[in-house]
């Protein structure tokens, strides 16, 4: 990588080289047997340059002469690129967080044992209840990732991580009624997920949704489970990005230091949390923890180096890359709602529990308005009745302003995570 960087430095004012090697393994079980296995490896380099304030980007999987291909490609692009005086690369820094993201012991476990664990999980789901008619997408994913980045400002850093993901969907039927439930769990270490317990939970969940009906239209109080809460946090997370600040696409503009959310609520974005955790961000800045909301007060936007230069601030380590083929951009790294002090889900006897949302990608990330399908349970005097086929509407800012308590079951779904949250004013359109 350093050879490519040294070569590019002779042609351009500033240069940055990113190296990525990602090895993936996927195993699928069905009816007590392994029915599919897939292995892949991706290795390549990406180059960003600046010359006369013009930025350009290129990538290659060529192993014979990656430096030559990259330099030639960005040279060809530069004449048609617009000038951008805010184009800049990350400065060198004193150090990076200690990484515990690589599980050497987990990688050393043989494939036969991992297959046995997957088959055991699939069996647990199938045998959980006679009403379970099928188990689909019962999969184990293993990712080993190595990345390095260097730039002409003196940044030269590398890191590696592992990721283990278990997933499955159970289908249950009773008479003419058929329901399904899909779930997944991840961990940086293989021992971090109890696959058999996960299978039991999936089986229990799908059976609990049998005989689900619509519930009356109304405004309810109740709980959003981690899965549903994480989806809404994903919508809200866009409002914390500095890119949306300078584009004037956030309701939080000019509100730093103000009470914008529920008192006691804490929202953190950490580069070392969630399945995308890594020691450095997409442009080599150290990963760090940023409290964007503290005790309900909005504290800070999230900046990559480009937006920080544009807004006269410092980077918060919030540059993200979706892979080798795209340049980095400003984004949340691992955003989550802070945990409370007790389990709020188990003791609830009256109220609504929203388990899953459908269609949050349609939400308006600027205004925060949403209208999505949902399913879950309603509890009356301790009795639990499933519901589905209803719409849940509202505004994510209102949701996070009306949280009265958070639970202890913090769970990440993708780049956002949350414990169960108790919310007032949940608007449901049903019967």
HELIX and SHEET records of a PDB file:
HELIX    1   1 UNK A    2  UNK A    9  1                                   8    
HELIX    2   2 UNK A   66  UNK A   78  1                                  13    
HELIX    3   3 UNK A  104  UNK A  108  1                                   5    
HELIX    4   4 UNK A  111  UNK A  126  1                                  16    
HELIX    5   5 UNK A  190  UNK A  192  5                                   3    
HELIX    6   6 UNK A  195  UNK A  208  1                                  14    
HELIX    7   7 UNK A  226  UNK A  237  1                                  12    
HELIX    8   8 UNK A  238  UNK A  240  5                                   3    
HELIX    9   9 UNK A  242  UNK A  246  1                                   5    
HELIX   10  10 UNK A  305  UNK A  311  1                                   7    
HELIX   11  11 UNK A  360  UNK A  362  5                                   3    
HELIX   12  12 UNK A  396  UNK A  401  1                                   6    
SHEET    1   A 6 UNK A  54  UNK A  60  0                                        
SHEET    2   A 6 UNK A  33  UNK A  51 -1                                        
SHEET    3   A 6 UNK A  14  UNK A  30 -1                                        
SHEET    4   A 6 UNK A 132  UNK A 151 -1                                        
SHEET    5   A 6 UNK A 156  UNK A 174 -1                                        
SHEET    6   A 6 UNK A 177  UNK A 187 -1                                        
SHEET    1   B 6 UNK A 403  UNK A 406  0                                        
SHEET    2   B 6 UNK A 421  UNK A 429 -1                                        
SHEET    3   B 6 UNK A 218  UNK A 224 -1                                        
SHEET    4   B 6 UNK A 351  UNK A 358  1                                        
SHEET    5   B 6 UNK A 369  UNK A 380 -1                                        
SHEET    6   B 6 UNK A 383  UNK A 395 -1                                        
SHEET    1   C 6 UNK A 297  UNK A 298  0                                        
SHEET    2   C 6 UNK A 289  UNK A 294 -1                                        
SHEET    3   C 6 UNK A 267  UNK A 270 -1                                        
SHEET    4   C 6 UNK A 335  UNK A 337 -1                                        
SHEET    5   C 6 UNK A 416  UNK A 418  1                                        
SHEET    6   C 6 UNK A 411  UNK A 413 -1                                        
SHEET    1   D 2 UNK A 319  UNK A 320  0                                        
SHEET    2   D 2 UNK A 329  UNK A 330 -1                                        
END                                                                             
